[in-house]
């Protein structure tokens, strides 16, 4: 059997190659198993079996893969419907025949926001049997986090427990997911063609919808950075900066609520320190590439991977390290690792690893995504970012966040690409919106307010903003004060936690104004949250539930249902990190 391949000089970019390679791999697998190709459609009355494609997403990657899956399935003759997991109730799900689910995992093994309610219903003891459902699950994740692809694993297992029939094995994709995902898509669609008798003609799927946008993770745009200024005051404990990327002739079009991905470069000082540990120069060549390139641009050299930790620990004979890594208590390991980088781990291991072994244990350097803080209606040729620089001193070395210090200290231009977030959008012009965004969480709401100002939107706007000290941490104060004065900001409630004896946070201000906040919700307001997921977002969510219960006269269960309804109606959405 002759195996098809893509010639080296074929005019495809890397994303297109990944999708076509996946298609060919799936086709080859079916041919190798002597599976006959689906029948060719001969007329317009051919069967088009319905296929539902559902996605759970936090940053938009799963949604993009779902769109590509839909294109591949439509090419094979399916009648496809694509929707988020928050757009389907379990009583509708039970009536589906063919389902493909693509979901990311949020944080340390949690469901993405738009999959929470679906999982809550699916995992309930009251969930119905699903014997009539044929399904497949594609999970997106990051092996550097605990709970890798956990959301997809949980959904896959639960569907099987409820009697649904798995038609294709689940695929668990790491951060470089494109080729793996493409292979799963073609295998899944091929299996469903055979099962459902779809009548489309097999052929090369269209290129990825992400690839068609021009600039992607594999093909970023090199943008100039003409503006880089500090927003924080001189007495601030933080360093928050305002950046502006020039879009030039890139053709990048963005919307308020989207994120911008920046491909960073590692600290030259850290690169040199790692080379010094191995007693080599940055010009040393490994597998045909100088270390300056490998460690500076290709690999993550700050946060140690699990594989690196395991390998060094097995050789180090360090009791404290072994106890933290092997003890099985996540919090103990996190405390032990806090503030440590890869060089610290290497020094614990001494000379136990060779340079070549070390390089093989590194993970690819990943982009960092930041909420865009401008509206394209106000700034069509630039994208603004609001970023806190991470800096600290430990064990005789100055350290910092990989991308935040790259932007602050060494960036005249950077490789960027857009990450659309369709679920985080400014509502219709006449709809009120409540925004909670302390610190750099102000970013998307600055964009939202610019958008409403440009559109002369009539909807009321309420912003909760806060940080540590008003004199030093009130970023964009001139703009916010002007918007309050013009009436664009109907309400502006501030919370500076360290300006008084008792700490005051944005959730404090929410509770103080709970009656009016609930009235806004009753009037149809959308409720947005942006910022820290670990504490702030959880505290705000708790406050919201309490406000609804108190001012709505509801019990705990009914208040929870009220908030869940806001989520289902996409009136309570978050951009948290």
N, C-alpha and C positions, 0 to 999 in steps of 0.2 A: 504494500500500500504506500503510495507516494504521499509524503506529509508536506502540506503547504507551509510556506514561510514568508516573512516580509523581507524583501531585498534591502540591503543597507542604504541604497540610494533612493528608496521609496520616499515620496514627498509628504511624510507624516511627522507631526511633532510627537513628543514623548507620550502625551496623554492619548493621542490617537493610536499610537503604536500599542500602548497598554491595552486599550479596548479591543483592537483587532487581534492582538495576540491571545487575549482571553477567549475571544470568539473562536479562533482557530483551535485553541486547546480544547474547548468544549466540543467542537465539531469532531476533532480527532478522537476524543474519548468515546463519543457515540458511535463513530465508525468502527473503532477497535472492539466495541462490544456488539457489533453487528446489529445496531439499532437502525432501523430503516428511517430515512428522513421523512418528515411530515409530508402529507400529500400536497401537491401544488394546487393552488386555487385556480379554478377554471372559469368561474363566473362570479358575479357580484352577490349571488345568493348563498355563497359558501358560508359555513358555520364560523361564527366569531364568539367563542366561549368567553364569558366574563372573567376578568382577573382583577382582583383588588390588590393594589400595592400600597402598603402603609409604612410610614416612617416615624421614627422618634429621633429628634434632633435638638442639639443645643447651639451649634454654630453654623448649621446649614450643610455640612458634608453629607449626612445621611439623606437629606432631601435631594441633593444633587444626584446622588447615586440612584435614588428612587426614580428620578426623572429619566436617567439613562436606562434604567431597567424597563421603564414604561416604553421607551423608544424601541428597545430590542424586542419586547413582547408584542408591540403593535406590528412590527415587521413580520412577526410569525403568525399573525392573524387573530390575536386576542383583542377583545373589547376591554380596554384598560381604564380603570379609575384609580387615580393617585390621591391620597389624602394623609393627613397627619393622624397619629394614633389618638389625638385628642378630638378627632372629628368623627369617631365611630363609637357607638354604644355597643355593649356586649350583646344586647338582644338583636342588633343588626348583624354583628359579627357571626353569630351562631348560624345565620342563614347563608353565609358565603360558601362558595364551593372551592374556589382556588384563591389562595392568599400568599403573597410574599411580603415579609416584614424586614425592613432595614432599619437598624437602630444603633445609635451611638451609646456610649456609657458616660455619665457625667460624674466628675469628682472621683471619689474612691468607691466605685461600684454602684452608683446610684442611677436611677432612671433619669433620662433627660426630662425637662419640665413638661414637655407636651406628651410624655408617655406615662406620667404619674397616675392619672385617673384610670387609664386603661389597665395598667398593671394592678391597681388597687381592686378593680372589679374582677380581673382575671384570676388573681390570687385568692379571692374570697372563697370561703367554704360554700357559698351559695352560687358559685359560678356554674353554668350549665354544661352538660356534656357536649362535645364537639366532634362526634364521630363523622359528621358529613363534611368536615373541613379538611382540605389538602393544603399543606403549607410548607414554606421554607423560610429560614431566618438567616440574614446576613448581619453580623455584629461588627461594629467599628470600635476600636479602642486604642489604648497606648500601654504597652507592656511595662512602662516605667511606673505605672500606678498600680496599687492594689486593686483587686476586683477587675482585672483586665477583661473587657467585653462582657462584664457581668450582666448588664441589662439584657443583651441578646441571649445569653445562656439561660437566664431565668425564664424569659418568655418562651424560648424553645422547649425547655423542660416542662413548663406548665401546660403548654398546648398538648404535648405528648401525654401528660398525665390525664388530661381531660378527653382523651380519645381521638384527637386530631391525627391525621396521617401525614408524616413527614415525607415529602417527595424528593428532597435533596438534603444532604448533610449540611449542617450549619458551618459557615466559615467565620473564623475569628480573625479579623484583619488588624494589623498594627498600623502605625502612623503612615507608613508608605503603603497605602491600601489599594491604589488604583488597579494594578495588574491582578492582584488576588481577588478583588471585588469583581473585576471584569470576567474572570474565569468562572466565578460562582454564578454570576448573572447568566452567562451563556449556558452553563450546566443546568441551572434552575429552569430557565425558559425551555430548554430542550426537553427536560423531563416532563414539564407540563404540556408541551406539544404532543408528546406521545400519549400522555394520560387523558388529555382533554380532546384530542383530535382536532386541534386548531389547523386551519387550512392555509395559512400564509406560506409564502415562498421563502425558504431560508436564504439569507444573504448577509453580507458584511453589515454589521450594525452601524448606525450613524455615529460619528465621533461624539465624545462626551460633550454634554451641554456646557460643562465647565471649560472644556478645551475651546469650544466655539466662541467663548467670550474673549479669547485672545491671550490674556495674561493670567497665568495659573501658578500653582505651587511649583510645577516643573518648568515653567517658563515665565518667571516674574519680570516685571517692568523696572528698569533702572531709572529711578526718579530723583531729581535734585531736591535738596532740602534747604531752601533759602531762608527759612525762619526756624530758629531754635532759641527760645528765651525762657528764663526762669519766671514762674508765676508766684512762687512762695516768697514770703518776706524773709529778710535776713535773719530773723530770730526764730524761724520755723525749724522744727525737728525733721521736717521733710524737704524734699527737693522735687517739686512738681513743675514740669516744663510744658510749654506749648510749642508744638511743631507744625510746620506747614510743608507738605509735599507738593511739588509742582507736577501737574499731570501732563503738561506739554501736549504732544500729539498722540498720546497713548490711546485715546478713545475710551478711557475708563469712565463710565457713568455710574454714579453712586446715589444712594438714597439715605436720608436720615434714618438711623437705626442699624445701618450696615457696620461691619468691622473692616479694618485694614490690616492685612497680614504683612509683617516686616520680616525679611530674612536677615538675621543678624550675622555679625562676625565676632569670633571669640577674642578675648583680651590678649593682645600680643605678650603682655607680661606673664600671663598664665601659660601661654604656649611655650615661652622661653623657660619658665620654671619647670614645666613637665619635661622638656628636652634635657634640662640640666639634671633632673632626677635620673634619667637614663644615660647621662654623660655623652650626649650627642648634640650636634648643632641643628638648628632649624632647617638647614639645607640638606640634612640627611634624607636619602631617598628610600622609601618603603613601597614596594610593589609599583615602582615606576613614578611615584609622586613624592615631592618634597614634604617633609613634616610641616613646614610653614603652611602649606595648602591643606593638608589633611587635618591638622589640629586647629588651624585658623578658620577654616571655612566649611569643612565637610562633616566633622564629628562634634558631638556634644562632649565638652571637656569640663563642664561645671558639675552638673548633677550626676552622680555615679549610677550606672545601670544595675539592675538586680544581678545580671550575669557577672559583672565586674566585682560586685560586693561578694558574691558567693565564691568566686575564684580566689580572690585575695584572702578571704577569711579562711579558706581551706588550707592555705599555705602559711598564714601569718603567725599562728600559735599565739594569738592575743585573746586572753580569756574574756576581757570586757567586750571586745568585738564579737566573739563567738556567742556570748550570752545574749547580746542584743539581737543578733541576726537569727540565731536558732531558737530563741526562747519562745517564739510564737506569739509574742505580745506586741501588737502593732505600735502602741504608744511608746513602749520602751525603745524600739528601734528608731522611731521618729525623734525621740529626745536625744538619742545617741548620735544620730546623723545631723541634727540641727546645726547649721552653720558650716558643716564640713563640705568640701568639694572633692573632686577626683584626686587632686594632688595629695590631699590629706590621707585618702585611702591608700594611695600608692606608697606613701611614706610609712604607713603602718605595716605594709607588706615588705618593705625594704627592697631587696633585689630579687624577690621571689618570682616576679613576672619579667619575661623578656619584652623588648619593645614590640616585636611582632605579635606576641600574645596579647599585649595590651591593646594594640590597634584593633585586633579582631574582636575585642570585647566591647568596643564603643558603639554607641547608637548614632544614627544620622542627626546632624544639627537641624533642629526644627524651627520653623517660623514662629513668631509670636503675634497674636492677634489683639488689636486694640479697638475699642469702640470709637467710631469716628465722631468728632466733636464739631462738625460743620454741616451745613445743608448745601447741597449742590445748587439750590436756587439762589443762595447768597454768594457761594464761592464755586462756580462751575469748573474752574481751572485748578483748584487746589483742594487737598484733603487735609483737615486739621486733626491733630491728635493731642490728647492731654494725658501725660504719662508721669508717674512717680518714679524717680531714679532710686534704685535699690543700692545702697552702699553700706558696708560695715567693715570693721577691723577685727581680725581674729588670728591668733597664733603668729603674730609678727607680719601679717600680710594684709594689704588693702584688698577688699573683695567687692563684688557688685553683681547686680542682675545682668545676665548675658546681653539682653537686647536694650534694656533701659540705659545702661552705661555706654553701650555702643552708640545709641542715638545721641546721648548727651555729650560724649567726649570725642568721638572719632568719626562721626558720620557727616559727610558732605553730600552724599547721595546714597541711596539704598535700594535694594531690590524689593518690590512690593507687588501685591496682588489683592484684589477685592474678595471679601467673604460676605456675600449678601446674607441678611437675616430678615427674611420675609415676615416672620412672626413678630418682629419688634419694629412697628411702624407708627407714625403719627396718625391718629384717628381722623375721621371725617371732620371737615372744617367747623361744624357746629357742635361737635361732641366735646364735653369737658374732659380734661386730663389732669391727673394727679401724678406727680413725679417725685420719687424718693431717690436722691443720689448724693450721698456724702462723699467728700474727698474727690478722687478722680471719677467717681460715679456720676459726676456732673456732666461728663463728656457727651453722651447721646442726648441729654436734655438741653444742652446748649444748641445742639443741632435741631432738636424738635422746635425750640423757641425761634430760632432763625427761620425755620420752615414756615411756622405759623405767621411770623412777621411778614415774610415775603408774600404769603398767600392772602394776607389781610383776613385771616380766619377769625370767625366770631366766637369760637369755642373758648370757654374759660380755662385758665391755666394756673395750676397750683404747684409750687416747687418747695420741697423740703430739702435743705442743704445744710451740711455741717462739717466740722473738722475739729481740731484741737483749740486753736486760738484765733479769734476774729482779726487781730492786728497782723497776724503773720500768715494765716492759712485760708483767708477768704479769697479764693481764686475767682477770676472774672467778676470781681465785685462791681466794677464800673458798669459792665454790661448788664448785670442783674439789677442793679439800682436803676439804670436807665429804663429797662423793661418794666420794672415795677412802676416807675413814674409815668410811663406812657400808657399804662393799663394793659400791656400785653401779658404781664404777670398779674393775674388777679390777686393771688396771694403768694407771699414769700415768707416762709418760716425757717428761721436759722437756729442751729444748735451747735454751739462751740463748747465742747465738753470740759475744757480745762480753764475756762474763764471764771469759774465760781467753785465754791467748796463742793457742792454736789454736782456730779457729772450729769450733763444733759446731752441726749442723743436725739437723732431724728425720730426714733420711735417714741421718745418722751413727748416731743412736739405733736406727734400724731395723736397720742392719747389726750393731750390737753385740748385738742381741737376735734375730738372724736365725733361729737354731735354733728358738726358741719361736714366733716369728712364723710360720714355715713349719708348725709343728705346729698352730697355730690354723687355718691355711688347710686343712690336711689334715682338721681336725675340722669343716670346713664354714663357717668364718668368712667374712663379707662384708668387703671391703676398700674403704674410702671415702677420697677425697682432696678437700680443698677449699682454694682459695687461688690464688696466683699461677700462671698457666699458662706464663709465659715461661721461668722457671727452676725454681722449686720443684717443680711437677708433673712436669716432665721428669726432674729429679734423683731424685724419689721413684720414678718408673716404672723408671728405670735400676737403682736399688737393689733394687726388688722383683724384677726379672729376675735380678739377681745372687744374691739370697737364695734364690730358687727353684732356681737352677742349683746353688749350693753345697750347700744343705741337702737338696735333693731328689736330689742325685747325677745331675743331668741335664746334657746338652750344651746348647749355645746354642740350637739349633733346638728341642729338646724343652722347654727352659725357656720359650721363646717360645710354644710351643703350649700349655703349662700356663697361662700368663697369658692367652692368647687364650680358653682354655676358661673361665677366671674371667669374662672379659668376656661371652662368649656366655651364661653362666649368670646374668648380671647380678649377679655377686658382686664385681666390680671396677668401681666407678662413680665418676665425678668431677663435681665442681661447681667448675670453674675459670674464671678470668677474667683 
